[in-house]
Amino acid sequence: MKVKLLLRGPLQKYGNDKRIVEVHSERSNVTVRDTIEQLNIPLSAVSFILINGEKKNLETALQGGEEITVYPRVAGG
């Protein structure tokens, strides 16, 4: 299975400073959480995700071929 991750803002450092990263998995029943953890992205750094443009949660099962946009948490004020 292969998916494409679009890493926004400071999360790009987990993709070797690439904004778009392809992630491959030999496992079945892979979730968004599994894919994010495969890149060693701390879940606490993730604000929300979109799968093919729709907001989803970390437990969403992946079929392969999805485009996952990962947005970082932001702070300030």
PyMOL Python script that loads the backbone (N, CA, C, O; Angstrom):
from pymol import cmd

cmd.read_pdbstr("""\
ATOM      1  N   MET A   1       0.835  -1.163   0.000  1.00  0.00           N
ATOM      2  CA  MET A   1       0.000   0.000   0.000  1.00  0.00           C
ATOM      3  C   MET A   1       0.888   1.237   0.000  1.00  0.00           C
ATOM      4  O   MET A   1       1.927   1.277   0.659  1.00  0.00           O
ATOM      5  N   LYS A   2       0.455   2.248  -0.756  1.00  0.00           N
ATOM      6  CA  LYS A   2       1.210   3.491  -0.829  1.00  0.00           C
ATOM      7  C   LYS A   2       0.249   4.659  -0.682  1.00  0.00           C
ATOM      8  O   LYS A   2      -0.818   4.681  -1.295  1.00  0.00           O
ATOM      9  N   VAL A   3       0.641   5.640   0.147  1.00  0.00           N
ATOM     10  CA  VAL A   3      -0.124   6.879   0.297  1.00  0.00           C
ATOM     11  C   VAL A   3       0.841   8.051   0.176  1.00  0.00           C
ATOM     12  O   VAL A   3       2.054   7.899   0.321  1.00  0.00           O
ATOM     13  N   LYS A   4       0.272   9.224  -0.092  1.00  0.00           N
ATOM     14  CA  LYS A   4       1.068  10.438  -0.204  1.00  0.00           C
ATOM     15  C   LYS A   4       0.716  11.346   0.963  1.00  0.00           C
ATOM     16  O   LYS A   4      -0.455  11.642   1.199  1.00  0.00           O
ATOM     17  N   LEU A   5       1.740  11.789   1.693  1.00  0.00           N
ATOM     18  CA  LEU A   5       1.548  12.728   2.797  1.00  0.00           C
ATOM     19  C   LEU A   5       2.035  14.102   2.370  1.00  0.00           C
ATOM     20  O   LEU A   5       3.142  14.252   1.854  1.00  0.00           O
ATOM     21  N   LEU A   6       1.196  15.097   2.592  1.00  0.00           N
ATOM     22  CA  LEU A   6       1.580  16.488   2.391  1.00  0.00           C
ATOM     23  C   LEU A   6       1.795  17.074   3.776  1.00  0.00           C
ATOM     24  O   LEU A   6       0.844  17.247   4.538  1.00  0.00           O
ATOM     25  N   LEU A   7       3.027  17.374   4.097  1.00  0.00           N
ATOM     26  CA  LEU A   7       3.394  17.857   5.422  1.00  0.00           C
ATOM     27  C   LEU A   7       3.437  19.373   5.401  1.00  0.00           C
ATOM     28  O   LEU A   7       4.160  19.964   4.599  1.00  0.00           O
ATOM     29  N   ARG A   8       2.676  20.002   6.268  1.00  0.00           N
ATOM     30  CA  ARG A   8       2.577  21.461   6.314  1.00  0.00           C
ATOM     31  C   ARG A   8       3.490  22.039   7.385  1.00  0.00           C
ATOM     32  O   ARG A   8       3.710  21.433   8.434  1.00  0.00           O
ATOM     33  N   GLY A   9       4.016  23.227   7.098  1.00  0.00           N
ATOM     34  CA  GLY A   9       4.808  23.986   8.061  1.00  0.00           C
ATOM     35  C   GLY A   9       5.969  23.210   8.646  1.00  0.00           C
ATOM     36  O   GLY A   9       6.706  22.549   7.915  1.00  0.00           O
ATOM     37  N   PRO A  10       6.142  23.284   9.969  1.00  0.00           N
ATOM     38  CA  PRO A  10       7.298  22.659  10.610  1.00  0.00           C
ATOM     39  C   PRO A  10       7.299  21.125  10.552  1.00  0.00           C
ATOM     40  O   PRO A  10       8.307  20.503  10.886  1.00  0.00           O
ATOM     41  N   LEU A  11       6.202  20.514  10.138  1.00  0.00           N
ATOM     42  CA  LEU A  11       6.174  19.050  10.025  1.00  0.00           C
ATOM     43  C   LEU A  11       7.029  18.550   8.860  1.00  0.00           C
ATOM     44  O   LEU A  11       7.319  17.357   8.776  1.00  0.00           O
ATOM     45  N   GLN A  12       7.431  19.441   7.971  1.00  0.00           N
ATOM     46  CA  GLN A  12       8.257  19.044   6.833  1.00  0.00           C
ATOM     47  C   GLN A  12       9.579  18.431   7.263  1.00  0.00           C
ATOM     48  O   GLN A  12      10.167  17.635   6.531  1.00  0.00           O
ATOM     49  N   LYS A  13      10.045  18.801   8.452  1.00  0.00           N
ATOM     50  CA  LYS A  13      11.327  18.246   8.912  1.00  0.00           C
ATOM     51  C   LYS A  13      11.259  16.721   9.067  1.00  0.00           C
ATOM     52  O   LYS A  13      12.288  16.049   9.008  1.00  0.00           O
ATOM     53  N   TYR A  14      10.051  16.173   9.266  1.00  0.00           N
ATOM     54  CA  TYR A  14       9.910  14.719   9.396  1.00  0.00           C
ATOM     55  C   TYR A  14       9.919  14.022   8.040  1.00  0.00           C
ATOM     56  O   TYR A  14       9.988  12.795   7.969  1.00  0.00           O
ATOM     57  N   GLY A  15       9.851  14.788   6.987  1.00  0.00           N
ATOM     58  CA  GLY A  15       9.928  14.250   5.628  1.00  0.00           C
ATOM     59  C   GLY A  15      11.223  14.642   4.954  1.00  0.00           C
ATOM     60  O   GLY A  15      11.272  14.806   3.735  1.00  0.00           O
ATOM     61  N   ASN A  16      12.288  14.794   5.755  1.00  0.00           N
ATOM     62  CA  ASN A  16      13.585  15.225   5.244  1.00  0.00           C
ATOM     63  C   ASN A  16      13.467  16.541   4.493  1.00  0.00           C
ATOM     64  O   ASN A  16      14.047  16.720   3.422  1.00  0.00           O
ATOM     65  N   ASP A  17      12.704  17.458   5.079  1.00  0.00           N
ATOM     66  CA  ASP A  17      12.470  18.794   4.540  1.00  0.00           C
ATOM     67  C   ASP A  17      11.729  18.781   3.203  1.00  0.00           C
ATOM     68  O   ASP A  17      11.793  19.746   2.441  1.00  0.00           O
ATOM     69  N   LYS A  18      11.036  17.696   2.929  1.00  0.00           N
ATOM     70  CA  LYS A  18      10.185  17.641   1.745  1.00  0.00           C
ATOM     71  C   LYS A  18       8.750  17.894   2.173  1.00  0.00           C
ATOM     72  O   LYS A  18       8.315  17.444   3.233  1.00  0.00           O
ATOM     73  N   ARG A  19       8.029  18.610   1.345  1.00  0.00           N
ATOM     74  CA  ARG A  19       6.630  18.895   1.652  1.00  0.00           C
ATOM     75  C   ARG A  19       5.748  17.693   1.334  1.00  0.00           C
ATOM     76  O   ARG A  19       4.737  17.473   2.001  1.00  0.00           O
ATOM     77  N   ILE A  20       6.123  16.913   0.319  1.00  0.00           N
ATOM     78  CA  ILE A  20       5.334  15.753  -0.095  1.00  0.00           C
ATOM     79  C   ILE A  20       6.194  14.498   0.053  1.00  0.00           C
ATOM     80  O   ILE A  20       7.307  14.424  -0.469  1.00  0.00           O
ATOM     81  N   VAL A  21       5.655  13.516   0.776  1.00  0.00           N
ATOM     82  CA  VAL A  21       6.372  12.272   1.044  1.00  0.00           C
ATOM     83  C   VAL A  21       5.462  11.097   0.705  1.00  0.00           C
ATOM     84  O   VAL A  21       4.292  11.084   1.086  1.00  0.00           O
ATOM     85  N   GLU A  22       6.001  10.108  -0.013  1.00  0.00           N
ATOM     86  CA  GLU A  22       5.248   8.873  -0.239  1.00  0.00           C
ATOM     87  C   GLU A  22       5.636   7.874   0.835  1.00  0.00           C
ATOM     88  O   GLU A  22       6.816   7.676   1.127  1.00  0.00           O
ATOM     89  N   VAL A  23       4.618   7.246   1.421  1.00  0.00           N
ATOM     90  CA  VAL A  23       4.837   6.269   2.483  1.00  0.00           C
ATOM     91  C   VAL A  23       4.314   4.923   1.999  1.00  0.00           C
ATOM     92  O   VAL A  23       3.192   4.817   1.504  1.00  0.00           O
ATOM     93  N   HIS A  24       5.144   3.905   2.151  1.00  0.00           N
ATOM     94  CA  HIS A  24       4.786   2.552   1.732  1.00  0.00           C
ATOM     95  C   HIS A  24       4.628   1.663   2.956  1.00  0.00           C
ATOM     96  O   HIS A  24       5.347   1.822   3.942  1.00  0.00           O
ATOM     97  N   SER A  25       3.696   0.737   2.891  1.00  0.00           N
ATOM     98  CA  SER A  25       3.509  -0.226   3.972  1.00  0.00           C
ATOM     99  C   SER A  25       3.133  -1.570   3.373  1.00  0.00           C
ATOM    100  O   SER A  25       2.339  -1.645   2.435  1.00  0.00           O
ATOM    101  N   GLU A  26       3.701  -2.611   3.914  1.00  0.00           N
ATOM    102  CA  GLU A  26       3.377  -3.970   3.488  1.00  0.00           C
ATOM    103  C   GLU A  26       2.180  -4.519   4.264  1.00  0.00           C
ATOM    104  O   GLU A  26       1.600  -5.537   3.888  1.00  0.00           O
ATOM    105  N   ARG A  27       1.821  -3.836   5.346  1.00  0.00           N
ATOM    106  CA  ARG A  27       0.719  -4.293   6.197  1.00  0.00           C
ATOM    107  C   ARG A  27      -0.628  -3.964   5.580  1.00  0.00           C
ATOM    108  O   ARG A  27      -0.748  -3.064   4.748  1.00  0.00           O
ATOM    109  N   SER A  28      -1.634  -4.708   6.001  1.00  0.00           N
ATOM    110  CA  SER A  28      -3.015  -4.346   5.678  1.00  0.00           C
ATOM    111  C   SER A  28      -3.605  -3.713   6.936  1.00  0.00           C
ATOM    112  O   SER A  28      -2.988  -3.764   8.000  1.00  0.00           O
ATOM    113  N   ASN A  29      -4.773  -3.126   6.828  1.00  0.00           N
ATOM    114  CA  ASN A  29      -5.431  -2.462   7.958  1.00  0.00           C
ATOM    115  C   ASN A  29      -4.579  -1.344   8.554  1.00  0.00           C
ATOM    116  O   ASN A  29      -4.468  -1.226   9.775  1.00  0.00           O
ATOM    117  N   VAL A  30      -3.988  -0.537   7.703  1.00  0.00           N
ATOM    118  CA  VAL A  30      -3.168   0.584   8.146  1.00  0.00           C
ATOM    119  C   VAL A  30      -4.070   1.797   8.374  1.00  0.00           C
ATOM    120  O   VAL A  30      -4.962   2.077   7.573  1.00  0.00           O
ATOM    121  N   THR A  31      -3.829   2.507   9.468  1.00  0.00           N
ATOM    122  CA  THR A  31      -4.582   3.717   9.777  1.00  0.00           C
ATOM    123  C   THR A  31      -3.716   4.946   9.514  1.00  0.00           C
ATOM    124  O   THR A  31      -2.514   4.835   9.270  1.00  0.00           O
ATOM    125  N   VAL A  32      -4.337   6.100   9.566  1.00  0.00           N
ATOM    126  CA  VAL A  32      -3.598   7.356   9.449  1.00  0.00           C
ATOM    127  C   VAL A  32      -2.564   7.435  10.568  1.00  0.00           C
ATOM    128  O   VAL A  32      -1.428   7.845  10.334  1.00  0.00           O
ATOM    129  N   ARG A  33      -2.946   7.048  11.767  1.00  0.00           N
ATOM    130  CA  ARG A  33      -2.020   7.056  12.916  1.00  0.00           C
ATOM    131  C   ARG A  33      -0.769   6.230  12.593  1.00  0.00           C
ATOM    132  O   ARG A  33       0.349   6.685  12.838  1.00  0.00           O
ATOM    133  N   ASP A  34      -0.946   5.035  12.053  1.00  0.00           N
ATOM    134  CA  ASP A  34       0.203   4.179  11.713  1.00  0.00           C
ATOM    135  C   ASP A  34       1.136   4.876  10.729  1.00  0.00           C
ATOM    136  O   ASP A  34       2.358   4.815  10.869  1.00  0.00           O
ATOM    137  N   THR A  35       0.556   5.532   9.741  1.00  0.00           N
ATOM    138  CA  THR A  35       1.340   6.194   8.702  1.00  0.00           C
ATOM    139  C   THR A  35       2.123   7.368   9.275  1.00  0.00           C
ATOM    140  O   THR A  35       3.294   7.559   8.946  1.00  0.00           O
ATOM    141  N   ILE A  36       1.480   8.150  10.127  1.00  0.00           N
ATOM    142  CA  ILE A  36       2.158   9.290  10.750  1.00  0.00           C
ATOM    143  C   ILE A  36       3.273   8.804  11.674  1.00  0.00           C
ATOM    144  O   ILE A  36       4.360   9.381  11.692  1.00  0.00           O
ATOM    145  N   GLU A  37       3.007   7.757  12.431  1.00  0.00           N
ATOM    146  CA  GLU A  37       4.028   7.210  13.333  1.00  0.00           C
ATOM    147  C   GLU A  37       5.189   6.605  12.561  1.00  0.00           C
ATOM    148  O   GLU A  37       6.316   6.604  13.056  1.00  0.00           O
ATOM    149  N   GLN A  38       4.943   6.090  11.359  1.00  0.00           N
ATOM    150  CA  GLN A  38       6.002   5.520  10.532  1.00  0.00           C
ATOM    151  C   GLN A  38       7.058   6.579  10.187  1.00  0.00           C
ATOM    152  O   GLN A  38       8.231   6.253  10.005  1.00  0.00           O
ATOM    153  N   LEU A  39       6.640   7.836  10.099  1.00  0.00           N
ATOM    154  CA  LEU A  39       7.582   8.929   9.833  1.00  0.00           C
ATOM    155  C   LEU A  39       8.128   9.547  11.122  1.00  0.00           C
ATOM    156  O   LEU A  39       8.839  10.552  11.078  1.00  0.00           O
ATOM    157  N   ASN A  40       7.797   8.950  12.264  1.00  0.00           N
ATOM    158  CA  ASN A  40       8.246   9.436  13.577  1.00  0.00           C
ATOM    159  C   ASN A  40       7.743  10.840  13.893  1.00  0.00           C
ATOM    160  O   ASN A  40       8.416  11.608  14.580  1.00  0.00           O
ATOM    161  N   ILE A  41       6.556  11.169  13.388  1.00  0.00           N
ATOM    162  CA  ILE A  41       5.941  12.451  13.704  1.00  0.00           C
ATOM    163  C   ILE A  41       5.203  12.288  15.029  1.00  0.00           C
ATOM    164  O   ILE A  41       4.326  11.431  15.138  1.00  0.00           O
ATOM    165  N   PRO A  42       5.538  13.093  16.039  1.00  0.00           N
ATOM    166  CA  PRO A  42       4.813  12.990  17.304  1.00  0.00           C
ATOM    167  C   PRO A  42       3.345  13.380  17.111  1.00  0.00           C
ATOM    168  O   PRO A  42       3.052  14.419  16.519  1.00  0.00           O
ATOM    169  N   LEU A  43       2.446  12.569  17.598  1.00  0.00           N
ATOM    170  CA  LEU A  43       1.020  12.867  17.442  1.00  0.00           C
ATOM    171  C   LEU A  43       0.650  14.180  18.106  1.00  0.00           C
ATOM    172  O   LEU A  43      -0.305  14.837  17.693  1.00  0.00           O
ATOM    173  N   SER A  44       1.399  14.569  19.132  1.00  0.00           N
ATOM    174  CA  SER A  44       1.127  15.834  19.801  1.00  0.00           C
ATOM    175  C   SER A  44       1.431  17.036  18.903  1.00  0.00           C
ATOM    176  O   SER A  44       0.990  18.148  19.193  1.00  0.00           O
ATOM    177  N   ALA A  45       2.179  16.824  17.814  1.00  0.00           N
ATOM    178  CA  ALA A  45       2.517  17.899  16.885  1.00  0.00           C
ATOM    179  C   ALA A  45       1.466  18.070  15.790  1.00  0.00           C
ATOM    180  O   ALA A  45       1.520  19.028  15.020  1.00  0.00           O
ATOM    181  N   VAL A  46       0.508  17.139  15.721  1.00  0.00           N
ATOM    182  CA  VAL A  46      -0.497  17.152  14.659  1.00  0.00           C
ATOM    183  C   VAL A  46      -1.783  17.800  15.161  1.00  0.00           C
ATOM    184  O   VAL A  46      -2.318  17.413  16.201  1.00  0.00           O
ATOM    185  N   SER A  47      -2.275  18.789  14.416  1.00  0.00           N
ATOM    186  CA  SER A  47      -3.527  19.458  14.766  1.00  0.00           C
ATOM    187  C   SER A  47      -4.704  18.704  14.157  1.00  0.00           C
ATOM    188  O   SER A  47      -5.615  18.283  14.870  1.00  0.00           O
ATOM    189  N   PHE A  48      -4.681  18.536  12.836  1.00  0.00           N
ATOM    190  CA  PHE A  48      -5.736  17.785  12.161  1.00  0.00           C
ATOM    191  C   PHE A  48      -5.223  17.303  10.818  1.00  0.00           C
ATOM    192  O   PHE A  48      -4.173  17.738  10.346  1.00  0.00           O
ATOM    193  N   ILE A  49      -5.979  16.398  10.209  1.00  0.00           N
ATOM    194  CA  ILE A  49      -5.580  15.834   8.913  1.00  0.00           C
ATOM    195  C   ILE A  49      -6.765  15.880   7.954  1.00  0.00           C
ATOM    196  O   ILE A  49      -7.928  15.862   8.356  1.00  0.00           O
ATOM    197  N   LEU A  50      -6.422  15.939   6.679  1.00  0.00           N
ATOM    198  CA  LEU A  50      -7.406  15.815   5.612  1.00  0.00           C
ATOM    199  C   LEU A  50      -7.007  14.615   4.770  1.00  0.00           C
ATOM    200  O   LEU A  50      -5.827  14.414   4.480  1.00  0.00           O
ATOM    201  N   ILE A  51      -7.989  13.823   4.379  1.00  0.00           N
ATOM    202  CA  ILE A  51      -7.756  12.728   3.447  1.00  0.00           C
ATOM    203  C   ILE A  51      -8.546  13.052   2.192  1.00  0.00           C
ATOM    204  O   ILE A  51      -9.773  13.148   2.212  1.00  0.00           O
ATOM    205  N   ASN A  52      -7.809  13.219   1.095  1.00  0.00           N
ATOM    206  CA  ASN A  52      -8.426  13.605  -0.176  1.00  0.00           C
ATOM    207  C   ASN A  52      -9.353  14.805  -0.001  1.00  0.00           C
ATOM    208  O   ASN A  52     -10.429  14.871  -0.595  1.00  0.00           O
ATOM    209  N   GLY A  53      -8.908  15.758   0.833  1.00  0.00           N
ATOM    210  CA  GLY A  53      -9.642  17.003   1.023  1.00  0.00           C
ATOM    211  C   GLY A  53     -10.736  16.979   2.076  1.00  0.00           C
ATOM    212  O   GLY A  53     -11.387  18.000   2.298  1.00  0.00           O
ATOM    213  N   GLU A  54     -10.961  15.838   2.736  1.00  0.00           N
ATOM    214  CA  GLU A  54     -11.996  15.736   3.760  1.00  0.00           C
ATOM    215  C   GLU A  54     -11.363  15.524   5.129  1.00  0.00           C
ATOM    216  O   GLU A  54     -10.459  14.703   5.287  1.00  0.00           O
ATOM    217  N   LYS A  55     -11.849  16.273   6.121  1.00  0.00           N
ATOM    218  CA  LYS A  55     -11.317  16.138   7.469  1.00  0.00           C
ATOM    219  C   LYS A  55     -11.674  14.761   8.022  1.00  0.00           C
ATOM    220  O   LYS A  55     -12.831  14.341   7.983  1.00  0.00           O
ATOM    221  N   LYS A  56     -10.660  14.067   8.536  1.00  0.00           N
ATOM    222  CA  LYS A  56     -10.828  12.723   9.102  1.00  0.00           C
ATOM    223  C   LYS A  56     -10.066  12.635  10.407  1.00  0.00           C
ATOM    224  O   LYS A  56      -9.398  13.589  10.806  1.00  0.00           O
ATOM    225  N   ASN A  57     -10.161  11.490  11.077  1.00  0.00           N
ATOM    226  CA  ASN A  57      -9.430  11.322  12.335  1.00  0.00           C
ATOM    227  C   ASN A  57      -8.272  10.344  12.152  1.00  0.00           C
ATOM    228  O   ASN A  57      -8.128   9.722  11.099  1.00  0.00           O
ATOM    229  N   LEU A  58      -7.459  10.219  13.182  1.00  0.00           N
ATOM    230  CA  LEU A  58      -6.258   9.389  13.109  1.00  0.00           C
ATOM    231  C   LEU A  58      -6.546   7.903  12.983  1.00  0.00           C
ATOM    232  O   LEU A  58      -5.677   7.142  12.557  1.00  0.00           O
ATOM    233  N   GLU A  59      -7.737   7.479  13.342  1.00  0.00           N
ATOM    234  CA  GLU A  59      -8.074   6.052  13.285  1.00  0.00           C
ATOM    235  C   GLU A  59      -8.696   5.640  11.943  1.00  0.00           C
ATOM    236  O   GLU A  59      -9.109   4.492  11.780  1.00  0.00           O
ATOM    237  N   THR A  60      -8.762   6.557  10.998  1.00  0.00           N
ATOM    238  CA  THR A  60      -9.324   6.253   9.686  1.00  0.00           C
ATOM    239  C   THR A  60      -8.457   5.221   8.981  1.00  0.00           C
ATOM    240  O   THR A  60      -7.243   5.393   8.870  1.00  0.00           O
ATOM    241  N   ALA A  61      -9.083   4.146   8.503  1.00  0.00           N
ATOM    242  CA  ALA A  61      -8.371   3.092   7.775  1.00  0.00           C
ATOM    243  C   ALA A  61      -8.048   3.576   6.363  1.00  0.00           C
ATOM    244  O   ALA A  61      -8.844   4.269   5.729  1.00  0.00           O
ATOM    245  N   LEU A  62      -6.866   3.196   5.886  1.00  0.00           N
ATOM    246  CA  LEU A  62      -6.421   3.585   4.558  1.00  0.00           C
ATOM    247  C   LEU A  62      -6.511   2.404   3.596  1.00  0.00           C
ATOM    248  O   LEU A  62      -6.277   1.257   3.977  1.00  0.00           O
ATOM    249  N   GLN A  63      -6.848   2.698   2.358  1.00  0.00           N
ATOM    250  CA  GLN A  63      -6.954   1.667   1.328  1.00  0.00           C
ATOM    251  C   GLN A  63      -5.749   1.675   0.394  1.00  0.00           C
ATOM    252  O   GLN A  63      -5.455   0.675  -0.261  1.00  0.00           O
ATOM    253  N   GLY A  64      -5.062   2.797   0.339  1.00  0.00           N
ATOM    254  CA  GLY A  64      -3.944   2.984  -0.589  1.00  0.00           C
ATOM    255  C   GLY A  64      -4.332   3.995  -1.647  1.00  0.00           C
ATOM    256  O   GLY A  64      -5.467   4.003  -2.123  1.00  0.00           O
ATOM    257  N   GLY A  65      -3.388   4.847  -2.016  1.00  0.00           N
ATOM    258  CA  GLY A  65      -3.634   5.859  -3.016  1.00  0.00           C
ATOM    259  C   GLY A  65      -4.165   7.171  -2.476  1.00  0.00           C
ATOM    260  O   GLY A  65      -4.339   8.122  -3.237  1.00  0.00           O
ATOM    261  N   GLU A  66      -4.427   7.245  -1.181  1.00  0.00           N
ATOM    262  CA  GLU A  66      -4.949   8.472  -0.594  1.00  0.00           C
ATOM    263  C   GLU A  66      -3.877   9.564  -0.536  1.00  0.00           C
ATOM    264  O   GLU A  66      -2.677   9.288  -0.509  1.00  0.00           O
ATOM    265  N   GLU A  67      -4.351  10.806  -0.517  1.00  0.00           N
ATOM    266  CA  GLU A  67      -3.493  11.963  -0.285  1.00  0.00           C
ATOM    267  C   GLU A  67      -3.881  12.526   1.077  1.00  0.00           C
ATOM    268  O   GLU A  67      -5.003  12.993   1.274  1.00  0.00           O
ATOM    269  N   ILE A  68      -2.936  12.476   2.014  1.00  0.00           N
ATOM    270  CA  ILE A  68      -3.187  12.879   3.391  1.00  0.00           C
ATOM    271  C   ILE A  68      -2.430  14.175   3.665  1.00  0.00           C
ATOM    272  O   ILE A  68      -1.205  14.221   3.552  1.00  0.00           O
ATOM    273  N   THR A  69      -3.160  15.221   4.024  1.00  0.00           N
ATOM    274  CA  THR A  69      -2.539  16.487   4.383  1.00  0.00           C
ATOM    275  C   THR A  69      -2.498  16.563   5.905  1.00  0.00           C
ATOM    276  O   THR A  69      -3.521  16.420   6.575  1.00  0.00           O
ATOM    277  N   VAL A  70      -1.300  16.790   6.438  1.00  0.00           N
ATOM    278  CA  VAL A  70      -1.101  16.808   7.890  1.00  0.00           C
ATOM    279  C   VAL A  70      -0.754  18.236   8.308  1.00  0.00           C
ATOM    280  O   VAL A  70       0.243  18.803   7.861  1.00  0.00           O
ATOM    281  N   TYR A  71      -1.594  18.805   9.174  1.00  0.00           N
ATOM    282  CA  TYR A  71      -1.417  20.178   9.646  1.00  0.00           C
ATOM    283  C   TYR A  71      -0.841  20.172  11.060  1.00  0.00           C
ATOM    284  O   TYR A  71      -1.266  19.378  11.899  1.00  0.00           O
ATOM    285  N   PRO A  72       0.129  21.059  11.330  1.00  0.00           N
ATOM    286  CA  PRO A  72       0.748  21.113  12.656  1.00  0.00           C
ATOM    287  C   PRO A  72      -0.101  21.885  13.646  1.00  0.00           C
ATOM    288  O   PRO A  72      -0.956  22.688  13.271  1.00  0.00           O
ATOM    289  N   ARG A  73       0.156  21.623  14.919  1.00  0.00           N
ATOM    290  CA  ARG A  73      -0.416  22.460  15.978  1.00  0.00           C
ATOM    291  C   ARG A  73       0.321  23.794  15.934  1.00  0.00           C
ATOM    292  O   ARG A  73       1.518  23.851  15.654  1.00  0.00           O
ATOM    293  N   VAL A  74      -0.394  24.827  16.207  1.00  0.00           N
ATOM    294  CA  VAL A  74       0.226  26.154  16.266  1.00  0.00           C
ATOM    295  C   VAL A  74      -0.079  26.777  17.619  1.00  0.00           C
ATOM    296  O   VAL A  74      -1.108  26.494  18.233  1.00  0.00           O
ATOM    297  N   ALA A  75       0.812  27.610  18.063  1.00  0.00           N
ATOM    298  CA  ALA A  75       0.636  28.290  19.347  1.00  0.00           C
ATOM    299  C   ALA A  75       1.064  29.736  19.186  1.00  0.00           C
ATOM    300  O   ALA A  75       1.775  30.091  18.246  1.00  0.00           O
ATOM    301  N   GLY A  76       0.645  30.514  20.064  1.00  0.00           N
ATOM    302  CA  GLY A  76       1.046  31.921  20.035  1.00  0.00           C
ATOM    303  C   GLY A  76      -0.129  32.789  20.460  1.00  0.00           C
ATOM    304  O   GLY A  76      -1.182  32.309  20.879  1.00  0.00           O
ATOM    305  N   GLY A  77       0.094  34.022  20.336  1.00  0.00           N
ATOM    306  CA  GLY A  77      -1.011  34.893  20.719  1.00  0.00           C
ATOM    307  C   GLY A  77      -0.585  36.296  20.946  1.00  0.00           C
ATOM    308  O   GLY A  77      -1.413  37.146  21.275  1.00  0.00           O
TER     309      GLY A  77
END
""", "prot")
cmd.dss("prot")
cmd.show_as("cartoon", "prot")
cmd.util.cbc("prot")
cmd.orient("prot")
